[in-house]
Each structure stands twice: as C-alpha cells, then as structure tokens.
Amino acid sequence: QLQFVESGGGLVQPGGSLRLSCAASGVTLDSYNIGWFRQAPGKEREGVSCISNSDGVTHYVDSVKGRFTISRDNAKNTVYLQMNTLKPEDTAVYYCNTAVGVVNYWGQGTQVTVSS
C-alpha cells in the first residue's frame, strides 16, 4: 500500500526558505510521477510542481517559478520541494501526490505559514 509522509513545514518570515520532504513507503518512488499540491484556507487545492519518473522533467505553476525547486532522491525514496523567497501567499498546507490508474494517493500534508 502506497503511503506518503510529508514533513518540513513551519512558520517562516517573508523572504525565508523551507525544504519540504515527501517520504514514500510501500512503493519505489522512481516508478511514479510525483506532484506537490497546496491548499490555502478557503481556496481550492492547486498543483505547485511535479517531476516525472522517466526523465526527471519538472514543471512549476507560474507563481513559484524561479523560487521553488522539486527534486527526488531515489535512494531515500523521497521527493523534496525547496522553497525560497517565500511570500505570504505561499501559506498553505502542502501535499504530495501520485496517481496510479484512477486512484490518487495523498499524504496528510504539512503546514507552511509565511508571516512576519
């Protein structure tokens, strides 16, 4: 059974950095495309970034381009999201995700709060 555990969130001042981790169990992550999503209070969940399993190609939503970097460490079965130059509008619960057929798998999320 595939399970994700996200970690690394916290409270940070505007302009600060955080690195989120998404550790997987039950599967080897390098077989799957992995995405990071976020959901702010009162808003819909949105895709932030993703990384392909085959060639490591990455994609980012426009609002985080140049500030966030997704990466994977297959030896640790973990995907990371390095977030720099954080803004108050980045405040949200961040989730990692993959889809296997029609089934979506989500972790429990990690809270990121950007505030002075």
N, CA, C and O atoms as a GROMACS GRO file, in nm:
protein
  464
    1GLN      N    1   0.084  -0.118   0.000
    1GLN     CA    2   0.000   0.000   0.000
    1GLN      C    3   0.089   0.124   0.000
    1GLN      O    4   0.173   0.143   0.088
    2LEU      N    5   0.069   0.208  -0.100
    2LEU     CA    6   0.147   0.331  -0.110
    2LEU      C    7   0.104   0.430  -0.003
    2LEU      O    8  -0.015   0.455   0.016
    3GLN      N    9   0.202   0.485   0.068
    3GLN     CA   10   0.176   0.590   0.166
    3GLN      C   11   0.281   0.698   0.153
    3GLN      O   12   0.398   0.670   0.130
    4PHE      N   13   0.236   0.824   0.170
    4PHE     CA   14   0.325   0.938   0.171
    4PHE      C   15   0.326   1.001   0.310
    4PHE      O   16   0.223   1.006   0.377
    5VAL      N   17   0.442   1.049   0.352
    5VAL     CA   18   0.451   1.129   0.473
    5VAL      C   19   0.527   1.256   0.439
    5VAL      O   20   0.645   1.251   0.404
    6GLU      N   21   0.458   1.370   0.449
    6GLU     CA   22   0.521   1.499   0.424
    6GLU      C   23   0.575   1.556   0.555
    6GLU      O   24   0.520   1.532   0.662
    7SER      N   25   0.682   1.632   0.544
    7SER     CA   26   0.741   1.698   0.659
    7SER      C   27   0.818   1.820   0.612
    7SER      O   28   0.840   1.839   0.493
    8GLY      N   29   0.859   1.902   0.708
    8GLY     CA   30   0.944   2.017   0.677
    8GLY      C   31   0.873   2.150   0.679
    8GLY      O   32   0.936   2.254   0.663
    9GLY      N   33   0.742   2.149   0.700
    9GLY     CA   34   0.670   2.275   0.706
    9GLY      C   35   0.700   2.350   0.835
    9GLY      O   36   0.770   2.300   0.924
   10GLY      N   37   0.646   2.471   0.844
   10GLY     CA   38   0.666   2.551   0.964
   10GLY      C   39   0.631   2.696   0.940
   10GLY      O   40   0.571   2.732   0.838
   11LEU      N   41   0.669   2.778   1.036
   11LEU     CA   42   0.648   2.923   1.028
   11LEU      C   43   0.778   2.988   0.983
   11LEU      O   44   0.884   2.964   1.041
   12VAL      N   45   0.769   3.071   0.880
   12VAL     CA   46   0.888   3.137   0.828
   12VAL      C   47   0.851   3.280   0.790
   12VAL      O   48   0.737   3.307   0.753
   13GLN      N   49   0.948   3.370   0.800
   13GLN     CA   50   0.923   3.509   0.762
   13GLN      C   51   0.927   3.525   0.610
   13GLN      O   52   0.991   3.445   0.541
   14PRO      N   53   0.860   3.625   0.559
   14PRO     CA   54   0.870   3.652   0.414
   14PRO      C   55   1.015   3.664   0.371
   14PRO      O   56   1.096   3.728   0.438
   15GLY      N   57   1.046   3.603   0.258
   15GLY     CA   58   1.182   3.600   0.208
   15GLY      C   59   1.261   3.481   0.255
   15GLY      O   60   1.372   3.457   0.206
   16GLY      N   61   1.208   3.405   0.349
   16GLY     CA   62   1.278   3.289   0.402
   16GLY      C   63   1.264   3.166   0.314
   16GLY      O   64   1.206   3.171   0.206
   17SER      N   65   1.319   3.055   0.363
   17SER     CA   66   1.322   2.929   0.287
   17SER      C   67   1.277   2.813   0.374
   17SER      O   68   1.291   2.815   0.497
   18LEU      N   69   1.223   2.714   0.309
   18LEU     CA   70   1.191   2.586   0.372
   18LEU      C   71   1.216   2.476   0.270
   18LEU      O   72   1.208   2.499   0.149
   19ARG      N   73   1.246   2.357   0.319
   19ARG     CA   74   1.254   2.240   0.231
   19ARG      C   75   1.155   2.136   0.281
   19ARG      O   76   1.166   2.086   0.393
   20LEU      N   77   1.060   2.105   0.197
   20LEU     CA   78   0.962   2.002   0.229
   20LEU      C   79   1.010   1.867   0.179
   20LEU      O   80   1.076   1.857   0.076
   21SER      N   81   0.977   1.764   0.254
   21SER     CA   82   1.011   1.627   0.217
   21SER      C   83   0.884   1.545   0.203
   21SER      O   84   0.788   1.564   0.277
   22CYS      N   85   0.886   1.455   0.109
   22CYS     CA   86   0.775   1.361   0.088
   22CYS      C   87   0.838   1.222   0.083
   22CYS      O   88   0.896   1.182  -0.018
   23ALA      N   89   0.824   1.150   0.192
   23ALA     CA   90   0.880   1.016   0.202
   23ALA      C   91   0.772   0.914   0.169
   23ALA      O   92   0.660   0.922   0.218
   24ALA      N   93   0.808   0.817   0.085
   24ALA     CA   94   0.712   0.717   0.042
   24ALA      C   95   0.742   0.582   0.104
   24ALA      O   96   0.858   0.549   0.130
   25SER      N   97   0.640   0.505   0.128
   25SER     CA   98   0.655   0.366   0.171
   25SER      C   99   0.559   0.281   0.090
   25SER      O  100   0.455   0.328   0.043
   26GLY      N  101   0.595   0.156   0.075
   26GLY     CA  102   0.509   0.065   0.002
   26GLY      C  103   0.538   0.054  -0.145
   26GLY      O  104   0.495  -0.041  -0.211
   27VAL      N  105   0.613   0.152  -0.198
   27VAL     CA  106   0.649   0.150  -0.339
   27VAL      C  107   0.784   0.218  -0.354
   27VAL      O  108   0.833   0.284  -0.262
   28THR      N  109   0.844   0.200  -0.471
   28THR     CA  110   0.965   0.278  -0.501
   28THR      C  111   0.923   0.398  -0.583
   28THR      O  112   0.858   0.385  -0.687
   29LEU      N  113   0.960   0.515  -0.533
   29LEU     CA  114   0.910   0.639  -0.592
   29LEU      C  115   0.955   0.660  -0.736
   29LEU      O  116   0.887   0.728  -0.812
   30ASP      N  117   1.068   0.602  -0.774
   30ASP     CA  118   1.118   0.630  -0.908
   30ASP      C  119   1.031   0.568  -1.017
   30ASP      O  120   1.057   0.587  -1.136
   31SER      N  121   0.930   0.495  -0.977
   31SER     CA  122   0.836   0.438  -1.075
   31SER      C  123   0.718   0.530  -1.103
   31SER      O  124   0.634   0.500  -1.187
   32TYR      N  125   0.712   0.643  -1.031
   32TYR     CA  126   0.593   0.728  -1.037
   32TYR      C  127   0.627   0.873  -1.063
   32TYR      O  128   0.729   0.925  -1.018
   33ASN      N  129   0.538   0.939  -1.138
   33ASN     CA  130   0.541   1.085  -1.142
   33ASN      C  131   0.488   1.135  -1.007
   33ASN      O  132   0.388   1.084  -0.956
   34ILE      N  133   0.553   1.234  -0.951
   34ILE     CA  134   0.514   1.286  -0.820
   34ILE      C  135   0.485   1.435  -0.831
   34ILE      O  136   0.559   1.510  -0.895
   35GLY      N  137   0.378   1.476  -0.767
   35GLY     CA  138   0.342   1.617  -0.766
   35GLY      C  139   0.332   1.672  -0.626
   35GLY      O  140   0.302   1.600  -0.530
   36TRP      N  141   0.359   1.803  -0.614
   36TRP     CA  142   0.331   1.877  -0.491
   36TRP      C  143   0.210   1.967  -0.518
   36TRP      O  144   0.204   2.036  -0.619
   37PHE      N  145   0.116   1.964  -0.426
   37PHE     CA  146  -0.003   2.048  -0.431
   37PHE      C  147  -0.010   2.130  -0.303
   37PHE      O  148   0.058   2.098  -0.204
   38ARG      N  149  -0.090   2.233  -0.304
   38ARG     CA  150  -0.113   2.310  -0.182
   38ARG      C  151  -0.257   2.357  -0.176
   38ARG      O  152  -0.324   2.374  -0.278
   39GLN      N  153  -0.302   2.378  -0.054
   39GLN     CA  154  -0.438   2.426  -0.033
   39GLN      C  155  -0.436   2.532   0.077
   39GLN      O  156  -0.403   2.503   0.192
   40ALA      N  157  -0.473   2.653   0.039
   40ALA     CA  158  -0.483   2.763   0.135
   40ALA      C  159  -0.626   2.767   0.189
   40ALA      O  160  -0.718   2.717   0.125
   41PRO      N  161  -0.644   2.826   0.307
   41PRO     CA  162  -0.779   2.834   0.365
   41PRO      C  163  -0.877   2.901   0.270
   41PRO      O  164  -0.850   3.009   0.217
   42GLY      N  165  -0.991   2.836   0.250
   42GLY     CA  166  -1.094   2.892   0.165
   42GLY      C  167  -1.067   2.883   0.017
   42GLY      O  168  -1.144   2.937  -0.064
   43LYS      N  169  -0.959   2.816  -0.022
   43LYS     CA  170  -0.925   2.805  -0.164
   43LYS      C  171  -0.920   2.660  -0.206
   43LYS      O  172  -0.908   2.570  -0.123
   44GLU      N  173  -0.927   2.639  -0.336
   44GLU     CA  174  -0.916   2.503  -0.389
   44GLU      C  175  -0.770   2.458  -0.388
   44GLU      O  176  -0.678   2.539  -0.392
   45ARG      N  177  -0.753   2.327  -0.384
   45ARG     CA  178  -0.618   2.271  -0.392
   45ARG      C  179  -0.562   2.298  -0.531
   45ARG      O  180  -0.631   2.279  -0.632
   46GLU      N  181  -0.436   2.341  -0.536
   46GLU     CA  182  -0.374   2.370  -0.665
   46GLU      C  183  -0.242   2.296  -0.679
   46GLU      O  184  -0.171   2.272  -0.581
   47GLY      N  185  -0.211   2.260  -0.802
   47GLY     CA  186  -0.082   2.198  -0.830
   47GLY      C  187   0.028   2.301  -0.827
   47GLY      O  188   0.014   2.410  -0.882
   48VAL      N  189   0.139   2.267  -0.762
   48VAL     CA  190   0.253   2.356  -0.748
   48VAL      C  191   0.368   2.313  -0.838
   48VAL      O  192   0.427   2.395  -0.909
   49SER      N  193   0.398   2.185  -0.836
   49SER     CA  194   0.512   2.135  -0.911
   49SER      C  195   0.499   1.986  -0.929
   49SER      O  196   0.427   1.919  -0.854
   50CYS      N  197   0.568   1.933  -1.030
   50CYS     CA  198   0.571   1.788  -1.047
   50CYS      C  199   0.703   1.748  -1.111
   50CYS      O  200   0.772   1.828  -1.174
   51ILE      N  201   0.736   1.619  -1.093
   51ILE     CA  202   0.857   1.565  -1.150
   51ILE      C  203   0.825   1.429  -1.210
   51ILE      O  204   0.757   1.348  -1.148
   52SER      N  205   0.874   1.406  -1.331
   52SER     CA  206   0.841   1.280  -1.398
   52SER      C  207   0.932   1.169  -1.349
   52SER      O  208   1.044   1.194  -1.302
   53ASN      N  209   0.883   1.046  -1.362
   53ASN     CA  210   0.963   0.932  -1.316
   53ASN      C  211   1.064   0.890  -1.422
   53ASN      O  212   1.169   0.835  -1.389
   54SER      N  213   1.032   0.915  -1.548
   54SER     CA  214   1.114   0.860  -1.656
   54SER      C  215   1.240   0.940  -1.682
   54SER      O  216   1.348   0.884  -1.696
   55ASP      N  217   1.226   1.073  -1.688
   55ASP     CA  218   1.340   1.155  -1.727
   55ASP      C  219   1.366   1.272  -1.633
   55ASP      O  220   1.453   1.355  -1.660
   56GLY      N  221   1.290   1.278  -1.524
   56GLY     CA  222   1.314   1.384  -1.426
   56GLY      C  223   1.271   1.522  -1.470
   56GLY      O  224   1.308   1.621  -1.408
   57VAL      N  225   1.192   1.531  -1.577
   57VAL     CA  226   1.144   1.661  -1.622
   57VAL      C  227   1.054   1.721  -1.515
   57VAL      O  228   0.973   1.651  -1.454
   58THR      N  229   1.070   1.850  -1.492
   58THR     CA  230   0.994   1.918  -1.388
   58THR      C  231   0.904   2.026  -1.446
   58THR      O  232   0.931   2.082  -1.552
   59HIS      N  233   0.799   2.054  -1.374
   59HIS     CA  234   0.706   2.161  -1.412
   59HIS      C  235   0.668   2.239  -1.287
   59HIS      O  236   0.665   2.184  -1.176
   60TYR      N  237   0.638   2.368  -1.306
   60TYR     CA  238   0.602   2.455  -1.195
   60TYR      C  239   0.486   2.545  -1.235
   60TYR      O  240   0.474   2.586  -1.350
   61VAL      N  241   0.402   2.574  -1.138
   61VAL     CA  242   0.299   2.675  -1.162
   61VAL      C  243   0.370   2.811  -1.170
   61VAL      O  244   0.473   2.830  -1.106
   62ASP      N  245   0.316   2.903  -1.248
   62ASP     CA  246   0.385   3.029  -1.274
   62ASP      C  247   0.421   3.104  -1.145
   62ASP      O  248   0.525   3.168  -1.138
   63SER      N  249   0.335   3.096  -1.045
   63SER     CA  250   0.356   3.175  -0.924
   63SER      C  251   0.477   3.133  -0.842
   63SER      O  252   0.521   3.207  -0.754
   64VAL      N  253   0.533   3.016  -0.870
   64VAL     CA  254   0.650   2.969  -0.793
   64VAL      C  255   0.775   2.952  -0.879
   64VAL      O  256   0.881   2.920  -0.827
   65LYS      N  257   0.763   2.974  -1.008
   65LYS     CA  258   0.879   2.957  -1.097
   65LYS      C  259   0.992   3.049  -1.054
   65LYS      O  260   0.972   3.167  -1.027
   66GLY      N  261   1.112   2.991  -1.049
   66GLY     CA  262   1.229   3.068  -1.007
   66GLY      C  263   1.249   3.071  -0.857
   66GLY      O  264   1.354   3.115  -0.811
   67ARG      N  265   1.151   3.026  -0.780
   67ARG     CA  266   1.162   3.026  -0.633
   67ARG      C  267   1.161   2.886  -0.574
   67ARG      O  268   1.228   2.861  -0.474
   68PHE      N  269   1.086   2.795  -0.635
   68PHE     CA  270   1.073   2.658  -0.585
   68PHE      C  271   1.148   2.562  -0.677
   68PHE      O  272   1.156   2.583  -0.798
   69THR      N  273   1.202   2.456  -0.616
   69THR     CA  274   1.270   2.352  -0.693
   69THR      C  275   1.228   2.216  -0.641
   69THR      O  276   1.239   2.188  -0.522
   70ILE      N  277   1.178   2.132  -0.731
   70ILE     CA  278   1.142   1.995  -0.694
   70ILE      C  279   1.256   1.902  -0.733
   70ILE      O  280   1.321   1.921  -0.836
   71SER      N  281   1.279   1.803  -0.649
   71SER     CA  282   1.386   1.707  -0.678
   71SER      C  283   1.350   1.574  -0.614
   71SER      O  284   1.259   1.566  -0.531
   72ARG      N  285   1.422   1.471  -0.653
   72ARG     CA  286   1.395   1.339  -0.594
   72ARG      C  287   1.527   1.271  -0.561
   72ARG      O  288   1.627   1.287  -0.632
   73ASP      N  289   1.526   1.196  -0.452
   73ASP     CA  290   1.640   1.114  -0.412
   73ASP      C  291   1.588   0.971  -0.409
   73ASP      O  292   1.525   0.929  -0.312
   74ASN      N  293   1.614   0.898  -0.515
   74ASN     CA  294   1.559   0.763  -0.525
   74ASN      C  295   1.617   0.670  -0.419
   74ASN      O  296   1.549   0.577  -0.374
   75ALA      N  297   1.740   0.693  -0.379
   75ALA     CA  298   1.800   0.607  -0.276
   75ALA      C  299   1.727   0.621  -0.143
   75ALA      O  300   1.720   0.527  -0.064
   76LYS      N  301   1.673   0.742  -0.118
   76LYS     CA  302   1.598   0.766   0.006
   76LYS      C  303   1.448   0.754  -0.014
   76LYS      O  304   1.370   0.770   0.080
   77ASN      N  305   1.408   0.725  -0.139
   77ASN     CA  306   1.265   0.713  -0.170
   77ASN      C  307   1.188   0.838  -0.127
   77ASN      O  308   1.080   0.830  -0.070
   78THR      N  309   1.247   0.953  -0.157
   78THR     CA  310   1.192   1.080  -0.109
   78THR      C  311   1.195   1.183  -0.221
   78THR      O  312   1.288   1.188  -0.301
   79VAL      N  313   1.091   1.265  -0.224
   79VAL     CA  314   1.086   1.380  -0.314
   79VAL      C  315   1.087   1.506  -0.228
   79VAL      O  316   1.025   1.511  -0.122
   80TYR      N  317   1.158   1.608  -0.275
   80TYR     CA  318   1.173   1.731  -0.200
   80TYR      C  319   1.112   1.848  -0.275
   80TYR      O  320   1.098   1.846  -0.398
   81LEU      N  321   1.076   1.950  -0.200
   81LEU     CA  322   1.037   2.078  -0.259
   81LEU      C  323   1.113   2.187  -0.183
   81LEU      O  324   1.080   2.221  -0.069
   82GLN      N  325   1.215   2.240  -0.249
   82GLN     CA  326   1.291   2.351  -0.190
   82GLN      C  327   1.218   2.479  -0.223
   82GLN      O  328   1.194   2.509  -0.340
   83MET      N  329   1.183   2.554  -0.121
   83MET     CA  330   1.106   2.677  -0.139
   83MET      C  331   1.188   2.796  -0.088
   83MET      O  332   1.218   2.805   0.031
   84ASN      N  333   1.222   2.884  -0.179
   84ASN     CA  334   1.300   3.004  -0.144
   84ASN      C  335   1.217   3.129  -0.168
   84ASN      O  336   1.115   3.126  -0.237
   85THR      N  337   1.263   3.238  -0.111
   85THR     CA  338   1.197   3.367  -0.127
   85THR      C  339   1.046   3.354  -0.103
   85THR      O  340   0.964   3.397  -0.185
   86LEU      N  341   1.012   3.295   0.009
   86LEU     CA  342   0.871   3.268   0.037
   86LEU      C  343   0.793   3.396   0.058
   86LEU      O  344   0.844   3.496   0.109
   87LYS      N  345   0.667   3.391   0.017
   87LYS     CA  346   0.576   3.504   0.025
   87LYS      C  347   0.455   3.466   0.110
   87LYS      O  348   0.423   3.347   0.122
   88PRO      N  349   0.387   3.564   0.169
   88PRO     CA  350   0.267   3.531   0.248
   88PRO      C  351   0.165   3.450   0.168
   88PRO      O  352   0.094   3.367   0.226
   89GLU      N  353   0.156   3.473   0.039
   89GLU     CA  354   0.060   3.397  -0.042
   89GLU      C  355   0.100   3.252  -0.065
   89GLU      O  356   0.023   3.176  -0.124
   90ASP      N  357   0.218   3.212  -0.020
   90ASP     CA  358   0.257   3.072  -0.024
   90ASP      C  359   0.202   2.994   0.096
   90ASP      O  360   0.216   2.872   0.102
   91THR      N  361   0.142   3.065   0.190
   91THR     CA  362   0.086   2.999   0.308
   91THR      C  363  -0.022   2.900   0.267
   91THR      O  364  -0.119   2.936   0.200
   92ALA      N  365  -0.006   2.775   0.308
   92ALA     CA  366  -0.100   2.669   0.271
   92ALA      C  367  -0.056   2.539   0.337
   92ALA      O  368   0.053   2.530   0.395
   93VAL      N  369  -0.141   2.439   0.327
   93VAL     CA  370  -0.100   2.302   0.358
   93VAL      C  371  -0.050   2.241   0.226
   93VAL      O  372  -0.118   2.246   0.124
   94TYR      N  373   0.069   2.184   0.232
   94TYR     CA  374   0.133   2.126   0.114
   94TYR      C  375   0.123   1.974   0.120
   94TYR      O  376   0.149   1.912   0.223
   95TYR      N  377   0.086   1.916   0.006
   95TYR     CA  378   0.066   1.772  -0.005
   95TYR      C  379   0.147   1.717  -0.122
   95TYR      O  380   0.166   1.785  -0.222
   96CYS      N  381   0.196   1.595  -0.109
   96CYS     CA  382   0.248   1.527  -0.226
   96CYS      C  383   0.146   1.425  -0.275
   96CYS      O  384   0.058   1.380  -0.200
   97ASN      N  385   0.160   1.389  -0.400
   97ASN     CA  386   0.055   1.313  -0.468
   97ASN      C  387   0.112   1.232  -0.582
   97ASN      O  388   0.208   1.273  -0.648
   98THR      N  389   0.052   1.116  -0.604
   98THR     CA  390   0.070   1.047  -0.728
   98THR      C  391  -0.060   0.978  -0.764
   98THR      O  392  -0.146   0.956  -0.679
   99ALA      N  393  -0.075   0.945  -0.889
   99ALA     CA  394  -0.193   0.874  -0.937
   99ALA      C  395  -0.149   0.740  -0.993
   99ALA      O  396  -0.056   0.732  -1.073
  100VAL      N  397  -0.217   0.637  -0.951
  100VAL     CA  398  -0.194   0.504  -1.005
  100VAL      C  399  -0.326   0.460  -1.068
  100VAL      O  400  -0.421   0.426  -0.999
  101GLY      N  401  -0.329   0.461  -1.199
  101GLY     CA  402  -0.456   0.440  -1.268
  101GLY      C  403  -0.552   0.553  -1.234
  101GLY      O  404  -0.519   0.670  -1.256
  102VAL      N  405  -0.667   0.521  -1.181
  102VAL     CA  406  -0.766   0.623  -1.145
  102VAL      C  407  -0.761   0.656  -0.996
  102VAL      O  408  -0.844   0.733  -0.948
  103VAL      N  409  -0.667   0.601  -0.924
  103VAL     CA  410  -0.659   0.622  -0.780
  103VAL      C  411  -0.552   0.727  -0.751
  103VAL      O  412  -0.438   0.714  -0.794
  104ASN      N  413  -0.592   0.831  -0.676
  104ASN     CA  414  -0.498   0.933  -0.629
  104ASN      C  415  -0.455   0.902  -0.487
  104ASN      O  416  -0.537   0.867  -0.402
  105TYR      N  417  -0.326   0.915  -0.463
  105TYR     CA  418  -0.271   0.894  -0.330
  105TYR      C  419  -0.218   1.027  -0.276
  105TYR      O  420  -0.146   1.099  -0.345
  106TRP      N  421  -0.256   1.059  -0.151
  106TRP     CA  422  -0.218   1.183  -0.087
  106TRP      C  423  -0.157   1.153   0.049
  106TRP      O  424  -0.193   1.056   0.115
  107GLY      N  425  -0.064   1.239   0.090
  107GLY     CA  426  -0.017   1.235   0.226
  107GLY      C  427  -0.110   1.317   0.315
  107GLY      O  428  -0.214   1.365   0.271
  108GLN      N  429  -0.069   1.332   0.442
  108GLN     CA  430  -0.152   1.406   0.537
  108GLN      C  431  -0.129   1.556   0.527
  108GLN      O  432  -0.206   1.634   0.582
  109GLY      N  433  -0.023   1.596   0.457
  109GLY     CA  434   0.007   1.736   0.439
  109GLY      C  435   0.097   1.793   0.547
  109GLY      O  436   0.107   1.739   0.657
  110THR      N  437   0.162   1.904   0.512
  110THR     CA  438   0.246   1.976   0.608
  110THR      C  439   0.215   2.125   0.593
  110THR      O  440   0.209   2.178   0.482
  111GLN      N  441   0.196   2.191   0.706
  111GLN     CA  442   0.154   2.332   0.706
  111GLN      C  443   0.275   2.423   0.684
  111GLN      O  444   0.377   2.410   0.752
  112VAL      N  445   0.262   2.515   0.590
  112VAL     CA  446   0.360   2.620   0.567
  112VAL      C  447   0.292   2.753   0.593
  112VAL      O  448   0.190   2.785   0.531
  113THR      N  449   0.349   2.831   0.684
  113THR     CA  450   0.295   2.963   0.715
  113THR      C  451   0.404   3.067   0.696
  113THR      O  452   0.510   3.060   0.758
  114VAL      N  453   0.377   3.164   0.609
  114VAL     CA  454   0.474   3.269   0.581
  114VAL      C  455   0.416   3.399   0.637
  114VAL      O  456   0.317   3.452   0.586
  115SER      N  457   0.479   3.448   0.742
  115SER     CA  458   0.426   3.564   0.812
  115SER      C  459   0.536   3.632   0.891
  115SER      O  460   0.628   3.566   0.941
  116SER      N  461   0.525   3.762   0.902
  116SER     CA  462   0.620   3.835   0.986
  116SER      C  463   0.562   3.856   1.126
  116SER      O  464   0.628   3.916   1.211
   0.00000   0.00000   0.00000
